[in-house]
Amino acid sequence: MVFFGIESAGSKRWISFNFFSIQPSEFAKVFLVLAISKYYSEVTYIKNNSIIKIIFPIFLILVPFFLIVNQPDLGTSLLLVANGLSIIIVSGISVWLIAIGFIILISLIPITWNLLHNYQQNRILTFLNPESDPLGSGYHIAQSKIAVGSGGFTGKGYMKGSQSQLEFIPEIHTDFVFSIFSEEFGFLGSLIIILLHLYLFFYGMKSSFYANNDFDKLVIFGLTINYFLYFIINVSMVIGLVPVVGVPLPIISYGGSSMLAVIISFAIIQKININRKTY
């Protein structure tokens, strides 16, 4: 991707095949879940307090992380790490290893800050103080909040939102689609969208709980958490609870690779559920 991907908006995230293009990082999230789950399902003989049990999964996480972060795509790379670490945590490893891991992550924050691009640092600083640059780095999130708030309880109506029709908000079909939806369909419409996403999340968690074996449990858990992270980060982003990152809203946002990755994830979950019911 970094070497031969097509460049758009300053990053190389897509590979073009003439008639269509794909974003490999979307599918990397699915493959990472499968790889880590397969590893832990086959190394049950290793003690949970052994550091050996986390070395290979961390390697599996870091390889796609560095490839994606160099595109650059900080949002996707961080969510990939969070998803991978969540699988490691629920795999049954020692609490002491988890504590040591968190201490190491916290200690790496200063180094990570210095490695960020200027625009990425500005996004974090804008999140901490949105009023510092309302016409610059803080403009988009300010307009997003206006769109969400102006929708009221029932919204302005389909295609009648001023923020979207007058193009005050960028990426209205992808990253900020929830802002536009909130403006046009109001609090009620936003609540319905949130409840539907939460239903899918609890359905995945329930499927993981009733799975027949460790591999199935970890796969369903990892795919569900990946879906939920994208949902919660996107919604939190557009209302100013987290810094702005390039994260789509699952199922709702425009984007073939993202949509296909979600479909594949739930297809795997449903296949596992079908196999479970046949035994």
TAVENMO-V383356 format. One line per field, one symbol per residue. ss: DSSP state (@ for helix, = for strand, . for the rest). phi: phi as a letter, one per 40 degrees, with the letter a starting at -180 (. if undefined). psi: psi as a letter, one per 30 degrees, with the letter a starting at -180 (. if undefined). A space follows every 10 residues. Layout:
ss: ???
phi: ???
psi: ???
//
This chain:
ss: .....===.. ======.... ==.@@@@@@@ @@@@@@@@@@ @@........ .@@@@@@@@@ @@@@@@@@@. ...@@@@@@@ @@@@@@@@@@ ....@@@@@@ @@@@@@@.@@ @@@@@..@@@ @@@@@@@@.@ @@@.....@@ @@@@@@@@@@ .......... .@@@@..... ......@@@@ @@@@@@@@@@ @@@@@@@@@@ @@@@@@@@@. ...@@@@@@@ @@@@@@@@@@ @@@@@@@@.. .......... .....@@@@@ @@@@@@@@@@ @@@@@@@@.
phi: .ccbcccafg bbbbbcbgca bbbdcccccc cccccccccc cbbccccccc cccbccdccc ccccdccccc ccaccccccc cccccccccc chcccccccc ccccccccdd ccdccccdcc ccccccccad ccacbbcccc cccccccccc cgcbgchcgb ccccccfcbc fccbcbcccc ccccbgcccc cccccccccc cccccccccc ccaccccccc cccccdcccc ccccccccbg cbccbcbccd gccciccccc ccccdccccc ccccccccc
psi: eeeglkkkhg ljfkkkhdfl lljffefeee eeeeeeeeef ffhffkkfgk ffffeeeeee eeefeeeefg ekieeeeeee eeeeeeeeef fglkeeeeee eeeeeeffee eeeffllefe eeeeeeefif ffifgcfgee eeeeeeeeef fbeflflkgg keeeeghfkl hffcegeeee eeefgaeeee eeeeeeeeee eeeeeeeeeg leleeeeeee eeeeeeeeee eeeeeeefgg fllklikljk eekkjeeeee eeeeefeeee eeeeeeff.
//
